[in-house]
Amino acid sequence: MESFGLEAPKFVKILSRKDVVGDELKIPSSFCTQFGERIRSKFHLKLRTGFLVPVEFDKRRGVLMGFGSFFNQFDFKGGEMLVFEYFGRLDFNLSVLGTNCSEIEYPLMVNSFQTCKPVRVKLVPGGWRFAKFMDPTEKIYDEIDLPLPFLNRCASALYYHFRMVLSNGKNFLARYDRDSSKITGFHSMCEILGLPDLNSFHMLLFTFDGYFKFDISAFDANMFEIVFPGSPIRCGVTGELAVVSSRFEIKVQPFHMERYCYGVDISTEYMSLCSMWGRNDYIVAYNGSCSWKLQVKRRNLWKRTTIHDGWIDFCNDLDLKAGDVCVFESPAFSINHFTVSVISNSPGQANR
C-alpha cells in the first residue's frame, strides 16, 4: 500500500446511505484546487490488502466515479469512513474505518484488477488507526479515551510511553494508562500549536505504528486535513530553533535529476544515522508548507543507504539543479522527520 512523493493533505469521506448505493464521491474543492493538475483522469485506490478500486476523476465537478462495485463487495451500510492519502504518485492509498471509529479488519477479497494475492493486514508493518471526534460540550485538553475496538486489536502492543508526531514532524511524549484506557499528555500538543484545547479541530486521526509512536492528523469540519505550520526543528508557536540532533547532506548530481533515477546514495559519513532506519523505511522531508515522503533502503551488506521512491517529485518540486546541496536536519526523537534546506549552486539564486 505504501507510496511516496509529495505528501498532500489527507481527506476523509463519511459514507451516507445514499453514497453506498451510488457510484460517485465528491472530494474537497480545496484538494482539487491544489492538486487537481497532478491527478490523472483514471487511477486506482489501493487498500492495504492489495485490493484495487479503479476510479475516474472528473476534475470539473470534483468527483471520483467508479465506487459502485466496491461498496457492494464490502457491504457498506453507511457511516463508514474512507481515508484518502495522496503522495504525488499515480494512485491513492485508501483505508477504511468502521462506524466504531476504528480501522476495519479488511476482508481478503480480490478483483480482476489485482496483480497479486491479497495480503492479510497486520499491525506491523503499516500500523492501525482510530478516529476521535471532538465533542463541543466537552473540552479536551490533556487526555483522550481509546476506543474499545482499537484496544481489542492493539492493547497487547501498547506500552506506557509513546511519541506523538504531528503533520509537521513536531512531536511530544504521551503516556498510556491501562487502567483507564486513556492516553494523556495532549497539553503538550496544545502548547506546541498555541491552542487552549483540542476543540479547534473537528476530528483527530491516530495511526499507531505497533511500537512506540502515533502519527496524528487533524481535520476540519469539511474533513480536510489541517497541515500544521512549521517544521521538525522549529519549536512551539514562536518558531525558535530546536537543537539539531541528526543531519545529512546530499549534493545533487546530474543523474539525480533523470526521470528514472535508480537511487540517490547517502554518504557513509552518516552511517550512524542511517543505521537507525529499517532496511526498507521512509523519511519525511519538510520545506516551507510542503512535505515529501521518501523511501530509504539499505544495501551492500548494510554499508550504504539510498533514497529511492519519492526523490523525483522532491527534486522537481524544489527545482533542484546539479551542484545544489540539500541539508536534512532533525531534532532528537525524530529520526524519520527532517527539515530540508537547499544551498543553491546557481549564481544569483537564493538558498531555500
N, C-alpha and C positions, 0 to 999 in steps of 0.2 A: 504493500500500500504506500510505502514511502515515496516521496517525490521531493524535488529540490529546485531551487531558483528563487526569484523574487517572492518574498513572503507577503502576501496580501492579507488584509483583514478577513477573518472568518465571517460567515453569516449563517444564521440558523433559521430554518423554516419549521414552525409548529404546524403539523398537518391537521387540517379540519376534516370533517366528514365529507364535505364537498370535494376537497382536494383528492382524497383517496379513491374516489370514483371517477376522477378525471384523468387527464394526461399531461397537464401543464402546471408549472410552478413559476410564479413571478419572483425575481431576485431583486435585491435592493437597488434603487436607482443610483445611489452613490457608488456602488460597486461597478455598475455599468459605465458610469462616467469616468471612473479612474482606470478601469482595467478592460473595458469592452473591446478596445482595439487589439488587445493581446489574445483574446479568446477566439478560437476557431468556430466556424458555424456548426461543425459536428465534432463531438468528442465523447469520452467515456467518463462516467463517475465510477470510482473504484472503491469497493468495500474492502475491509481488512481480510476477508476470506479469499479475495481474488475475484469475487463476483463483479461483473461489469454491467453497468447500465448505460446503453447508448442513448445520447440525447442530442437534440439540435438546439442551437441558440439563436433566437430571434432578437437581434440587438435593438431594433426599432421599438419593439414592445417590452424589452427587458424580460423575456420569458424563456424558460427552458421547457422543451417539449420531448415527450417520449417516456413518461413515467408510468403509463397505464399498466403494463405487464409486470413491472417491478412492484407496484403497490399490490397487485393481485397475488403474485407469488409469495410475498412476505405477509400477506393477510393483514395489512394495516387497517385499523378501525377508526383512526383519528385520535389526535392527542400525542402521537409520537413526534420526536424532534429529529430533524435531519441537520447535521453539522457539515457545512461545505468548506473545504480548505483548498485554496489555490496557491501553488508555489511557482508560478511562472513557467510551467512546463505545459505539456499537451492536455493533460487531464486534471480532474479534481479528485481529491480524496473525499470520501463520504463516510461518516459514522452515524450511527442511529442510537438515540436514547429513547427508552420506553416512557410510558405515561408515569412511571415511578421516578423519573429524572435520573435513572442510572442507565449506563450503556447496556444494550441488549446482549443476550447470548446469540450470536449470529448463526442461523441455520446453514448447514453445509449444502447449499444449492448451487447448481451450475446452469449456465445457459450456453447458447451456441456461439456467443462472442468470446468465451473464455479460451485461453490457450494453455491452461494448466489445471490440475486438480484443485478443488477447494482446500484451503488451509484452515485448520481449526484454530480459532483465535485464543491466544493465551495472554495472561497478564504481562509476562516478559517473553519477547520484547513487545513493544507497542503501547503498553500501559492500559489503563482503564479509566473511564470518565464518569463524572456525575455533574449535575447542574443544581445550582442553588438560586431560586428566585427570591428577590428582596420583598419582604412584607412591609408595606408602607406604614402599618400600625406598630411595627417593632423595629427599633433602631438597632442595627448590627454594627458593633464597634470592635469586638475582640474575639468572639467565638462563633463557630458555625457547626451545626449538627451534621453528621454524616448520615446519608440515607441508608436504611436497612438493606436494600438490595445491593448497594455498593459494599457494605460491610460483609454481607454474606459471600461476596466474591473475593474481597481483598483483605479481610481482617487478619488473616494469618501472616500477611506480609507487612502489616503496619507496625512501625516501631514507635518510639516515644518522641523523636525529634525529626523534623523534616525541613528541607529548604523549599520555600515557596518562590517561584520565579515568575515575574510579570512579563508582559509582552515586550517591554523594552530591555529585558535582561536583568533589571534590578531584582534583588532577592532579599528575603528576610527569613528568620528562623521561627518555626511554629512548633507546637507541642500537641501530641495526641493523648487524650485521656481515655483509657479503655473503659473505665467505669461509667463515664457519662456519654461516651461515643462522640465526643466533641473535639474539634481542633481549635486551639487558642493561639493567640499571637498576632491577630489581624490588626491590632492597634499600630503595629509597625508598618503595615501596608497603608493605613490611613495617614501616618506621618510622612511616608515616602511621597504620597500623592497630594499631601496638603489638604486632606478631607476630614471633616468631623466624624464621619462614619461611612459605611459602605452603601448606604441607601441612595447614593447618587446613581448607582447602576440599577439596571432592570434585572440582570441575571449575571451570575458568575459561573464559568465553566472550568472545572478542575480536571486535570489529567494526571493521574498517579503513575509514575514510571515503574512501580513494582519494587523500588528500592528505598531511596531517601529523598525523593523530590516530587513536588506537584508543580505543574505549569498552570497558571491562572489566566484565563481570558475573560474580559468584562464586556458586556453587551448593553446597548441602549434599548429603548422601548421598541425600536424597529428591528431588533435582533441582529444588529450590525455591530461587529467588534469595535470597541474603543481602543485604539492603539495609543498607549501612554507616551508622552514626550520624553526625550532624554535618551540616555544610553547606559550600558552597564557601568561605566566609570564615572557617571555623573550622579551625585548623591542628592537625595531629597528634592524639594521644590526650588531651592536656591541654585541647584546645578553645580555645586562645588565638586571639585575633582576628588575621586576616591583614590586610594593607594593602588597603583597598578601591581598586581601580583604575578601575572603571566603575560608574555608578549612574544610575537614572532613577526618577521618581515618577509615579504616576497617582492623581489624585483621583477617586474613584468618583462618577459621576453617576447620577441615577435611571434613565436609558435604558440604562446599562451593565448593569442587572440584569434587563432584559426577556429573555424566553425566546429571542427571535430577534434578539439584539443583532447588528448588522451590522459591528461592529468598534469597538475602543477605541483612539483616537488616542494616540500618544506624542508629547509636545510637541517642536517643532523645536529647543527648547533642548538636546535630547540628540541632535542630528543627527550629531555626530561619532561617537558610539557606534553609532547605527543604520546608519551608512554602512559599518560593518564586517560587517554581516549581509548575506546574499544577498538578492536581490529577493524570493524566496519561501524563507523559512528558518524555523527554530524555536528557541525558547529553553526551558530547563527552570528552573522556579521551585521553591525548597525552603522549607518552613516546618515546623518540628518534624520528625516522622517521615514527612511526606507530601511528594510532589513532583508537579508538573503539567507536561505538555508543551504549550506554547503556540505556535501558528503566528503568525509575524510576516510582514507583507507591506509592501513599499514601493509608493507610488502617487503620483499628481500630480507627474510628472516627477522622482520620487525625492526630493521635498521633505517627504514625510510618511510615517511608518511606523505601521502599525496592527496591533494584536493581534486575531486572528480566532479560529479554531477552538481550543477548549480553555478559552476565557475563562469560559463559563457554568459549567462544572464547578469551575473555580478560584474563581469568585465564590460559588457555593453552598457549597462545602466550607469556605471560610473565613468564611462567614456575613457577607459584606460588606454594608455599609449605605451609603446616599448620604452623602457627606461624608467617609467614611473615606479615608485616604491610604495607598496601597501603595508601599513603598520597596523597590526592587530594587537589590541590590549584588553585585558580583562582584570577585574578585581578578584580578591580572594573568594573562594567557594563558587566560582562562576567559570569553570574551565571550558564550558561549551558556548559561552556568550562573550562576544568581542566587539568593542568599538573599533571601527577601522577608519584610518585617515590615509589620505593619498598625498605623497610628496611628488609633485609634478616634475617631469623631466623636460617639459616644453617651455621654452623661453616666453616669458610674459604671461604664462598661465598660472593662476593662483593654486596653492595647495588646497585640499578639500577633505 
